[in-house]
Amino acid sequence: LAPLRGELARRLPGARPVAAAGDPLSGALAIAASLAVGAPVLPREPGLLDTYGD
């Protein structure tokens, strides 16, 4: 992870890494569940930047 952290510090000097809230399978299941019910977009994640207008 050292190269990744070094690149993060170089590109985004003010950013800090945080622990993930779940594992990749949890995320994949959330996306699959949304797609299965016809949701056209990914589920909202309050920790991420939202660039879409409501």
C-alpha positions in Angstrom: 0.0 0.0 0.0 3.0 2.3 0.3 3.0 3.3 -3.4 -0.7 3.9 -3.3 -0.5 6.1 -0.2 2.5 8.0 -1.8 0.5 8.7 -4.9 -2.5 9.8 -2.9 -0.4 12.2 -0.9 1.2 13.6 -4.2 -2.1 14.1 -6.0 -4.4 15.0 -3.1 -2.2 16.5 -0.4 -5.1 17.3 1.9 -6.9 13.9 1.6 -6.7 11.3 4.3 -7.5 7.6 3.7 -10.2 6.1 5.8 -11.3 2.5 6.5 -13.9 1.0 4.2 -17.5 0.7 5.6 -17.9 -2.8 4.1 -16.3 -5.3 1.8 -16.4 -5.4 -2.0 -19.1 -8.1 -1.9 -21.4 -5.9 0.1 -21.0 -3.1 -2.5 -21.5 -5.5 -5.4 -24.7 -6.8 -3.8 -26.1 -3.3 -3.2 -25.5 -2.4 -6.9 -27.0 -5.7 -8.1 -30.1 -5.2 -5.9 -30.6 -1.7 -7.3 -30.3 -2.9 -10.8 -32.7 -5.8 -10.2 -35.5 -3.5 -9.2 -34.9 -1.2 -12.1 -33.2 1.6 -10.3 -31.4 3.6 -13.0 -28.7 4.9 -10.7 -26.4 3.7 -8.0 -27.6 3.9 -4.4 -26.7 7.2 -2.7 -23.6 7.2 -0.5 -23.5 10.1 1.9 -19.8 10.0 2.2 -19.2 10.6 -1.6 -19.4 13.8 -3.6 -22.8 14.2 -5.4 -22.5 15.9 -8.7 -26.1 15.3 -9.8 -28.9 17.8 -9.2 -32.0 16.6 -7.6 
